[in-house]
Amino acid sequence: MKTMKRRPTHPGQILKEDYLEPLGITITELSKVLGTSRKTLSKIINERASVTPEMSLKLSRAFDTSPEFWVNLQRNYDLWMAAHKSKEWKAISPLVEPLTYQNA
């Protein structure tokens, strides 16, 4: 597993700093556009909730991005957090040997 030393940015921070603030949009305004509660959106922006696949579709539509952009931000964040929260996974031995390529 390739490890990233720096914690990836939470998608909520990107939403806040790269979209809401530059566009002058409030959480309340965006929640109305997205058809979601202000509380749900606030949790994402304050990094207390994840961007779900459904939310990624809504955000991609609102900001003309791809849903994969939002899902990948969340996936990278979640995977990094899981890898650094617990070390138990490192004790597991591989069941198969890594593939090695030989020059033909």
C-alpha positions as CSV (number, residue, x, y, z in Angstrom):
1,M,0.0,0.0,0.0
2,K,1.4,3.4,-1.0
3,T,1.2,5.6,2.0
4,M,0.6,9.3,2.0
5,K,2.3,11.1,4.8
6,R,0.1,14.2,4.9
7,R,-3.6,13.8,5.9
8,P,-5.8,14.4,2.8
9,T,-8.0,17.4,2.9
10,H,-11.6,16.6,4.0
11,P,-14.1,17.3,1.2
12,G,-16.0,19.6,3.5
13,Q,-13.0,21.9,3.8
14,I,-12.7,21.9,0.0
15,L,-16.4,22.7,-0.3
16,K,-16.1,25.5,2.1
17,E,-12.8,27.1,0.9
18,D,-12.9,26.4,-2.8
19,Y,-16.7,26.8,-3.5
20,L,-18.8,28.5,-0.8
21,E,-16.4,31.3,0.2
22,P,-15.2,32.4,-3.3
23,L,-18.8,32.3,-4.5
24,G,-20.3,34.0,-1.4
25,I,-22.8,31.2,-0.9
26,T,-24.0,30.4,2.7
27,I,-24.6,26.9,4.0
28,T,-28.3,27.8,4.2
29,E,-28.4,28.9,0.5
30,L,-26.6,25.8,-0.6
31,S,-28.7,23.4,1.5
32,K,-31.8,24.8,-0.3
33,V,-30.2,24.3,-3.7
34,L,-29.2,20.8,-2.9
35,G,-32.5,19.9,-1.2
36,T,-30.8,18.8,2.0
37,S,-30.9,20.1,5.5
38,R,-28.7,22.8,6.7
39,K,-27.6,20.5,9.6
40,T,-26.4,17.8,7.2
41,L,-24.4,20.2,5.1
42,S,-23.0,21.9,8.2
43,K,-21.7,18.5,9.4
44,I,-19.9,17.9,6.1
45,I,-18.4,21.3,6.0
46,N,-17.2,21.0,9.7
47,E,-15.7,17.6,8.9
48,R,-18.1,15.7,11.2
49,A,-19.8,13.8,8.3
50,S,-18.9,12.2,5.1
51,V,-19.9,13.0,1.5
52,T,-22.2,10.2,0.5
53,P,-22.6,9.0,-3.1
54,E,-25.9,10.8,-3.2
55,M,-24.4,14.0,-1.9
56,S,-21.6,13.7,-4.4
57,L,-24.2,13.7,-7.2
58,K,-25.9,16.8,-5.8
59,L,-22.6,18.6,-5.4
60,S,-21.4,17.7,-8.9
61,R,-24.6,19.1,-10.4
62,A,-24.5,22.3,-8.3
63,F,-20.8,23.0,-9.0
64,D,-20.3,21.4,-12.5
65,T,-17.9,18.8,-11.2
66,S,-17.9,15.1,-11.5
67,P,-19.5,12.9,-8.7
68,E,-16.2,11.0,-8.8
69,F,-14.4,14.1,-7.7
70,W,-16.3,14.3,-4.4
71,V,-16.4,10.5,-3.8
72,N,-12.6,10.2,-4.4
73,L,-11.9,13.1,-2.0
74,Q,-14.0,11.3,0.7
75,R,-12.5,7.9,-0.1
76,N,-8.9,9.2,0.1
77,Y,-9.7,10.9,3.4
78,D,-11.4,7.8,4.9
79,L,-8.7,5.4,3.9
80,W,-5.9,7.6,5.3
81,M,-7.8,8.0,8.6
82,A,-8.4,4.3,8.9
83,A,-4.7,3.5,8.1
84,H,-3.6,5.9,10.8
85,K,-6.2,5.2,13.4
86,S,-5.4,1.5,13.7
87,K,-2.2,-0.5,13.2
88,E,-3.9,-3.9,13.5
89,W,-4.1,-4.3,9.7
90,K,-0.3,-4.2,9.4
91,A,0.0,-7.5,11.4
92,I,-1.9,-9.4,8.7
93,S,0.3,-11.6,6.5
94,P,-0.4,-11.6,2.8
95,L,-2.0,-14.8,1.5
96,V,-0.4,-14.5,-1.9
97,E,3.1,-13.5,-3.1
98,P,3.4,-10.2,-5.0
99,L,3.7,-10.6,-8.7
100,T,7.2,-10.2,-10.1
101,Y,7.8,-9.5,-13.7
102,Q,10.7,-10.9,-15.6
103,N,12.2,-9.5,-18.8
104,A,11.2,-11.6,-21.8
